[in-house]
């Protein structure tokens, strides 16, 4: 089938003739396509030609053909005619003109219309440098690229009546074919959504599928939202992570942007019970690619105006570097307010930066460049002077400058206890640092318990000792009563040790205090050889009496007896 016959079948037209136009006498017609001049493959389009009310018929002409493809009668009120194309194909693409005939002759040609068919090749990619978030009045560069060897790329803005931009492709160092399109200045009063296409030189009106749409966000016009995460900025692979963008302004939609990428996640806004608007961006499960710096924006539907960016939020992924640093605390983990504490993070592996993170803290972690000393990489994190807010559990990590958001495995947990700050940070920590000092000192109630236990043991020892002494004294009296008539009373009294006499005097005084116990004691002395049961009773009664004697005796005397 020849190209002419294919074109005729495409349009359902027949070749017509044209006489010499009377240029300058009849007005030039206009031509346009409905719904547009860029048409997806296998869809329909209508070409319209508008001329004069005196027109009798209209003709359609395509570049590359010597005769008109179709001649149509004028539609009432005779100022225009339509040329429908039912199925758009590559043959139908090209440059079109129209003209009309009046009683005085044919008009001149209209200006040309380029009719393009899309979807004949795979779609290219469209990205933006440096970011899809553009300050009002700023400029950006859009990059269209493909691994197919397109000769040129076409950038189109999705707005009625907007022109397209065409750039010849260039080979990037990566081997990809691409073209760069400067765009700007960007103003918030217009919509800034783009697509790009790729095409070959022949035929130039046959384009690829369109790229995914890329919307530029004009920021800084409205109040900024807040970006936060309940899980904290330090996460592990496989963990669930949600970034929450909140604002006291009632936004209809929210966008999340990651530094260094053109990816832009957008979600519809929701209203919270507290009167805020917000959106939850799930990054689950966490992968190494999720590490980076994020900001979020709020906006309204059907508008390119967006808020100022939120404060940036760093997401750090641990376990991505194959080593574990150590963490030391000096002088010790238990300190008083106002003192100085230093946390030392060390590693044998090559580390560019050390990061110190506090459990439960939502703010950014501390970072320090490492120093190489004595075969180790290390960094010292100083806390001076210490306040109750410094209390808590700490870990440190290592990172390298080429991937600052990917961290090593965490060090051992170290807890810092600021004395007198239990009311601020809960019960005393139980972890210990790698230093010789324990991570927590004994509490005051532990000292009281230890003191009471020692006092009880001492009292028990005193009681046992005094009971033994009492039994020995009883045996001494029994032997003395067995000799009713000592030959030399004065000699006997003088031969007794002075200490024993002093004890008997003190015992007699205590016996006078408890006369009932004294009776029981005498009963035990008089009946111990006659009644075994009485002996048992007397021994118990004697023990009670001895205990009362111990309680009634001054502590200084008891300690002196030891």
Residue, then its C-alpha position, 0 to 999 in steps of 0.5 A: x500500500x502506497x503512502x498516499x493510499x494509507x493517508x487517504x484511508x487514515x483520513x477517509x478523504x479523497x484527492x481534490x483539485x485546487x485552482x490558483x488562489x487569489x492571494x490578498x483578496x480572501x482572508x487566510x484561514x486557521x487550522x487547529x486540532x481537537x482535543x489537541x495536536x499531540x494524540x495518543x496512538x489509536x485514539x481519534x482527533x478532529x482537524x478544524x479549518x475556519x475561513x470566511x462566511x463566503x466559503x463554499x468548501x474547505x480542503x485539507x492538505x498534508x506536507x509531502x502530498x501534491x494534492x489535497x487529501x479531502x475536500x469538505x462542504x462548509x458547515x453552517x454558517x459556512x465559516x468552518x469545516x471539520x476533518x475527523x481522524x478516527x484512529x491516529x497512527x504514525x501515517x497520520x502524523x505530520x504537518x497539515x494546512x487547510x484552505x477554502x474556496x469562495x465564489x471568487x476563488x481559493x484562499x491561501x494556505x493556513x499556517x501549518x499545524x503539526x499533528x503528533x502521535x505518541x506511544x510508539x516507543x517506551x517512555x523516557x524518565x524525567x527528573x529535576x535538578x537540584x530538587x522539585x521544591x523551588x522557591x518562588x522566582x527560582x530556576x531549575x533544570x529538568x533532565x529527560x533521559x532514556x537508554x534508547x537512542x532517541x535523536x531528540x527529547x521534547x518537554x511539554x508543560x501540562x497546561x492549555x496552550x503551552x508550547x513545547x521545548x525540543x532539545x537534541x539528545x547527548x550521550x551522558x558518561x553513563x551511556x544514557x541519552x539525555x537532554x537538559x531543559x532550563x526552567x524558570x523563573x517559577x512563579x506560584x500563580x501558574x501550574x508547573x507540571x511537566x512530561x517529556x517524550x523521545x523521538x527519532x529523526x524520521x519521522x519526527x512527529x512519532x513520539x514515545x510514550x510520555x514520561x511520568x508527570x513531574x510537578x514543581x512545588x513553588x515553596x515559601x508562600x504559606x506557613x511551614x509544617x512540622x516533620x517528626x517521627x515517633x520512632x526517633x531518627x536512628x532506625x534499623x533495617x526492617x523496622x517500621x517507620x512513619x514520618x508525620x507532617x503536621x500543620x496548624x494550617x488546614x492544608x489539603x495535601x502534603x508532600x515529602x521530599x528527600x534531599x538529593x532525589x527528585x522523588x516527591x511523595x504526595x498524600x491527601x491531608x487529614x484533620x486531627x482531633x487536635x485541630x491540625x492537618x497532617x499526613x503520615x508517610x510510611x517508609x516501611x520496612x526500612x532499607x538502606x536507601x531510606x537513609x537521608x534528610x527529609x522535609x515536608x510541605x503543605x499545599x492546597x488542591x488545584x494550586x501550585x502554591x506550597x508552604x515553606x519547608x519544614x525543618x529537616x529531619x535526618x533518618x539514620x539507618x544502623x547496621x550498615x557498616x560492619x563494625x561496632x565501636x566502644x563507648x567509655x564514660x569519664x570520670x564515671x556514669x554517676x555525677x552531680x549537677x555542674x560537674x563535667x562528663x566526657x563520653x569517648x567513642x572509639x573504633x579500630x575500623x576506619x571512621x570519618x565521623x562518630x555519632x552520639x545518640x540518646x535513647x528517647x530523644x527526638x532531636x538530632x544526634x551529636x556528630x564529631x569528626x574522628x581523630x586517629x590516636x594510638x591505633x584507634x579512631x576516636x571522638x570525645x563528646x563533652x557534657x559541661x556542666x552536667x544538668x538533669x537533662x543530660x541523664x539517660x542512656x547513650x549509644x555511639x555509632x560510626x559513619x563514613x563521609x561517602x554515606x553519612x546516613x548509614x551507620x555502624x552497629x551501635x555500641x554498648x548502652x551507657x547510662x549517665x545518672x545525674x544525682x538528685x534527678x530521679x524525679x526527672x528521669x525515672x528510677x536509677x539506671x541499671x546499665x554500666x559503662x565499660x569503665x571500672x566505675x559502675x553505672x549506678x551507685x547504691x541508693x540511700x535506702x540501700x545504705x539504711x538496709x545495710x546498716x540495719x542488717x549490721x546492727x541486728x547481727x551485732x546485737x545477736x552476737x552480743x546476746x549470744x555472748x552474754x547468754x554464755x557469760x550468764x551460764x558460766x556465772x550460774x555454774x560459779x554460784x552453784x559451786x559456791x552454794x555447794x560449800x555452805x561453810x567456807x573456812x575463810x570467808x574473807x579469803x574467798x571474797x578476796x580471791x574472786x576476780x574483781x571483774x566477776x564481782x562487778x558483774x554480780x553487782x550489776x546483775x543483782x541490780x537488774x534482778x531487783x528491777x524484775x523481781x519475778x524473773x529473780x524468783x524464777x531464777x532462784x527456782x531454777x537454782x534450787x530445783x534443777x536437780x529435782x525436776x527436769x521439767x522445772x529445769x526447762x522452764x527455768x532455762x526459758x525464763x532465764x533467757x527472757x531475763x537475760x534478753x531484758x537485761x541486755x535491752x536495759x543495759x547501756x550500749x556503751x557498757x555492752x560494747x565495753x564488755x566485748 
